[in-house]
Amino acid sequence: MNKFKSFLKENKILIIFYILVTIFFIYQHYKILNWDFTTYILNAKYLFSNGNYFEWIRNPLTAALIGIFSIFTWKLAPYFYIIFVSFLHFYSSLKIAERFDLNKTIYYLLSLSPFLLLEGLKNSTELLTLSLVQLFLANFNNLYAGIFFGLAFLSRYTSIGLIPLILFLKKPKKIVIFALIFLLIISPWLIFNYIKTGNALTSIADSYALNVLFRDYINDKFPVREFLMNFSYLLILSFIGLAKKIKNLNKNDFLMLLLLILVLISFYKTPVKSYTLRYVFLILIPLTYFSTIVLQKIKKKLIYLIFAISLITSFFITAYSYSDNLKNYEQALPYLENCSTYSNNWIYLDYLGKNTRSDLYKEQFKSKIEKGDRILMYYNDLENPYIKNESFIKNLQIITRNDKFILFGNESKCNADEEKIDRPYLINRRNTLLEVYNYTEDISNCSIFFKRKLPLIC
């Protein structure tokens, strides 16, 4: 108790900053209806409350935490999750600063760049992963490291790209122990996958296939301008910090440099780069590290000013950001009845309690309508431009349309809704390709992970 009182007394200003940041995150979630965050809430309801919708492509940790916080009601659970992750970031920042002998106040406040504030919890997983990686680094030489790395992997699978960092452990015994602890942490999720689907790697394979393997046709260039804008002053400060130490780099510096390189390599290999800078989110750790080296000897008032500008800027950007609201989706519900439904905004409809599957290939529309399904397509979808094509629409039966959506279907038929929507992405893809193109795709683990690299084996 005395230690706790002492900590509060010594870190009053830091705690005030943490509270302000947490208030911002709560406001952001209240203001913005985010697709990914909503999906994790649905996954949590599936796992903890017999919900009807589940996406296997999603990592389990966020959904598990939201499910645990559902003891405070499902409406409040996301906000308790936000408070927890914000605290975890606060705590992990202090621990990593202590581990690397940095000024705690300056490290924490510099970490709170506009990019972290705007992207850290909007999609729900980024700040959680960063915090767990910070705890992994802060406990690098003890048994806790494997625990935090395993949890980081369960937060975002791309964290596995940081595995070369364990080479800094040097001793084979430590590396083996680290690997065993990591496997122990992720094994319950693998077992759950196997029990539910017969494949321990269902979630990992689904995620890799959707986000990487089947997006290799996309060849986005590295978004240099966006990168410079989003990481702004941290890039300049970290460059100065690195230049300052270039002749006297220590083990910690090399560790952070390798972390930076691994994150950039992972991002380089990500097909979609133009609007996914959040995939390079972990670069904030080494940038903050080298920036702190530069600024930790100057007056803290300047750091307070940088933080204040960052927070105020993020508040204004969020306040004036456009976001859909659930009313846009509620107005369509009376037309859907209890019929099987497909939509390009299926997540929000599932969140409202209407079982809805993801949108279809346009070649499937006629057969689904004849079967008695409903197809609800919103005009805010840039990936299906044919929805605005009158020559395509005129050949289909329409129940209703307005300036926001168009509902296709046969009013005289209603195909009964399924109880749960929890089929893995790869199975859905295989079934769709078979239906539309009469093509059977190999979706085995070997084919998904290795066929293009080891074709003779798979």
N, C-alpha and C positions, 0 to 999 in steps of 0.2 A: 504493500500500500504506500509506503514511504517513497519507493522508487517511482511509482505512478504519479504521486503528487509532485515529486521532483521533476519528472519529465514534463508535466503540464506547466510547471512554473518556468522551466528553462525554454520551452518551445511554444509560448503563448501565441506569438505572431504566426508561426508555422501552422498551428492548429486553426487559427482564424482563416488563413489562406486555404487550408484543406476544406473547411466548411463552405467558403465561398465557391470553390471549385465544385464541390458536391452539389450545391444549390444549382449551379449552372447545368451540370449533367442531368439533374432531375427536370429542370426547365426544358432542356433539349428534348428529352424523351416525351414530355408532355406536349411539346410543340410539334414534333415531327413523327409522323406515322411511318416507321421504317419497316421495310419488307423483311430483312434478315432478323431483326429483333422480334418481330411478330412471329416468324417461323420458329424461333427458339422457345417462345411462349407456348406455341402449339405442341412442340415436341415435349416440353415439360408437362403439359396437361396429359399427353399420351402416356408418359412414363409414370406419372404420379396420381392421375385422376381419371384413368380409363378414357382418355381423349380419343377422337376419331381420326386425327391426322398426324402423320409422322414422316419426316424426311430423313432417310438414312445418310444422305450426303453431309449432314451436319455433325459437327463434333459434339460429344455428349456433355462436356463439363458445364457449359453455360446453362443448358436445359436442366441439368441436375441441380445446380444452385438455385435457379428460379423455382424449381419444384420444391426444394427444401424451404424456400422463403414463402411458399404458398400457405404455410401455416398462418400467415398474416392476411389471408384471402388472396385470390388470384389477381384481383385488381391492384393490390399493393405489392405483390411479389416482385414485379420488375423494378420497382423503386427501391426495395430493400436490396435487390441484387446490385443496383447502381451504387447505393451507399457502401455496400461491402467492397465492390471492386475499386471504388474511389479510395477507400481506406487502405486496401491492399496495395494500391499504387503508392500512396503516401508512406506506408510502412516499408515497402520494398525499396523505395527511393532512399530512405534513411539508412537502411541496412547496406545497400550497395555503396552508398557514400562512405559509410563507416569502414566497409571492407577494403575500399580502394583509397582510403585516407583523403577523402574530399570533404569540402565544407557541405554539411547536410542541407542547410537552408538554401544555399546557392544551387546545389544540384537539383533539389526538388522544384524550386521555382523556375529554373531554366528548362526543366523537363516539360513544364506546362506551356508549351508553345501553342499558337493557334491551331496548328495541325493536330496536335494531341487532343486539344479540347474539342475540336470539331469532329474528329474521326474516332477518338478513343472508345466512346460508348454508343455512338449512333447506331452502329451495326451489332453492338453488344460484345464482341469477342476480342477486339484488338487490345484494349487496355488490360484486360485480364491476362492475355498471353504475355504482354510486355512485363507486367508485374511479376508473373511466375518466372520468366526468364531472368529478371533482375534478382529474384530470390535464388535461382539456380546459380547465378554468378556470385552472389554474396556468400553462398555456402559451398563454393566450388570445391574445397578440399575436404569436405566431410560427407557423411552418408546422406544428409538431407538433399544434396545436389540431385541425385537420381530421382528423388520424390518430386521435386519441383520441375525437373525436365519432363518427367512422365505426365504431370498435370498440364504443363505447357503444351505437350503433344495432344492431350485430350481437349485442349482449348482450341488449338489450330494445328492441323496435321502438318502444315508447312514448317513447323518448328523443328521437324526432324532434320531439316537442312543444316541445323546448327551442330549436329552430332560431331563434326571434326574438332570442336572445341575440347572434347574430352581428351584429346592427345596431350593437352597441357597437364593432365594428371600424371603423365609419364610412366608411372609404375603399372605394369600389367595387372597386378592384383587389384588396384584401385579401379581400373577400367572395367574389369570383370564384375566387381561388386556393383559399380555404377550401372552396368548393363542389366544385371539381375534385378536390381531395385526398380529400374525403369520398366522392365517386363512385368514385374509384380504389380506395379501401379496400373498399367494399361490392360492387364489380363482380365479383370472383371468385364470390361467393355467388349473384349474379344469373345469372351464366353457368352455374353448376352447376345452378340451377333450370331454366334453359332446356334444357340438355342432357338432363336427366332427365325433364322433364315437358312441354317445348315451350312453357313460359310462364315468363319471367324473374321474375315476381312471385308465383309459386305460394305460397311460404311466407308472404309478407306478406299476401296476400289471404286465405289460410286463417286466419291469426292474427286479422286484423281481423274476418272474418266470424264466427268462433266466439266471440270475446271481446267484440265490440261490436255488429256489425250484427244478428245473430240473437238478441241478448239485449236488444233495445230494449223488449221487453215487460216487463222488470224495471224497477221504478222505486224503487230503494232511496233512502231519505233519507240525507242526510249523517250519518254515525254520530258525532254530537258527543261523546257520553259516552266512547265508545271512543277517539276522537281525543285527547281531553283526558287520558285515562288513559295511553295509550301514549306520548305525547310529554311528559307531566308537567312536570318541572322545566325542560326545555329551552324549553317554551313560555313559562314565566314569565320565565326569564332572558333569552330573546331579545326579549321584549316590553320588558323593562327596558333592554336594550342598544339597541334601536331608539329608545325614548323618549329615551335619553341622547344620541343622535346626531341626533335629528329636525331640529334647527335647523342642523346642520352636516354634512349627508349628502354624501359624495363619490361618485366614479364607482364604486368598489368596492361601496359600500352600495347604490346603485341597481341594480347588476348582480345582487346577491344578492336584492334585493327583487323584481326581475323574475323571477328563478329561482323564488322562492317562489310568486309569482302563477301562473306557468306550470304548476307542479306541481299546484297546487290546481285550476286550470282543467281540466287533463287528468283529474284524479281526479273532478271534478264530472261530466265527460262519460262516465265509466266506468259502465256500467249496474249492475254488481254492486258494491256498496260495503260491505255488511254484514259480510263476512268477508275483504275484500281490501284492508285498510289498507296492505299491502305495496306496492300500486300507488302510494302516496304516499310511498314510501320516500325518494326524493330530497329531500324537504323537510328531511331531517336536515342537509343541507349549509348552507342559510341559517340554520337554527335554531342549529346549532353555531357558525356564524360570529358571529352577534349575541350568543350566550351567552358566547363567548370574550372579546368586547369588554368585557363586564361583569366577568369573573372573572380576567382576565390580570394584574391588579395585586394580587391577594390572595395569601396564602400557599399554596404548592402542596400543603401537607398536607391542606387541605380538599378539593382536587381528588382527591387520592389516596383520601380517604375516600369521596367520591362514586363513584369508579370501583370501589372495593372492594365497596361495597354493591350496585352495579349487577351486578358479576360474580357475587357470591355469590347474589344473588336469581335471576339467570338460571340458575345451576347447579341451584338447588333446584327451580325451575319445570320445567326439563328433566328432572331426575331423577324427578319425580313425574308427568310427562306420560305419558298412555297412548299406546302405539304398537303397531300390528299387527306381528307378526313373520312371517317367511316360512313357519314351520311351519303357519300357518293355511291357506296356499295349497298347500304341498307335499302335504298329505293328500288333496287332490282329484286330483292328477296320475294315479294309477293308473287312475282311472275314465275318463280322457279318451282314452287310447290314442293313436292317430295320426289321430284324427278332427278335422275342422274344428270349431273351438270359438269360442264367443262368451261374454263374461263382463262383468259390471259392475266387476270388479277385474282387467281384462285386463293392465295394466302389470306387476303382480307375477308373473303367470303367464308372460308373455313373458320377464321377467327370469330366471325359473327354467328357461327354455329351451323352454317349450311355446307354440308359435305360437297367439296368441289375439287375436281382434278385439274391438272395443268392443261394448257391449251393444246390444240391438235395440229396436225399437218392439214393444210387446206384440202388435200385429197380425201380426208376422212369426213368432212362436213356432211356430205349427202347421206352417207351410210349411217352416221350417228343420228341424224335428224329422223331418218326413216325408222330407226330403232326406237325412237321415243325419247332421246336424250335432248337436253337443253345445252346450247352453246352461247355463252354470254361473253361478248368481246367489247372491251373498252377501247376508245379511240386514242387513249394516252400511251398506247403501246407502239414503240418505234420498230419492233422486230417483226411485226406482222402488217406491213403496209397494205396488203390486199384487202384488209377490212374496209378501206376507203375506196376500193375499186368497185364501181357500180356494175361493171360487166360481170364481176364475180358474184356480187350480192344478188343480182336480179334472178339468178337461177336457183336460189335457196328460199326456203320458207322462213318468214320472219314473223315473230310474235309481237314484238314491239321494238321501237328505236327512238332515241332522242339525241341530244347534242353530246352526251357522254358515253352512251353504249348502244349496242345493237344486240338483240336477243334472237337467235335462230332456234327454230323448233317446230314441231307439228303439234298444234294445240289439242288435237284429238288423241294423241298418244302420250303416254308418260311411263318411261322405263324406270322401274323402282330403284331408289337410291341404295348404294351399298352401305353397310354399317361402318366400315373403317377404310381409310385410304392410307396404306402403309407399305405398298409394294416398292421395292428398291428401284432406283433409277435405271440401272442396267437391264433389269427384267422388263420394265416398261418400254425401254428403247428397243429391246429385242422383239417384243410383241408388236410394236408399232411398225418396225421395218418389215416384219413378216406379213402384217396386214396390208400395208401400203405397197411394198415393192416385192413381196414374196421372196424376201431374202432372209436367211437365217444367220445371225451374227454370233460369233463365238464370244461369250462373256465370262469365260473361265478366268481365274486369277492369273494364270500363266499368260493368257492372251492379253489381258488388260495391262499387266505390269511389264511384260517382257517381249511380247510378240514382235514389236517393231525394232527391238534391240537385239533379240536373240531368236530370230525366226526359225532357226533349225531346231531349237529346243521346243518351242510352242507350236 
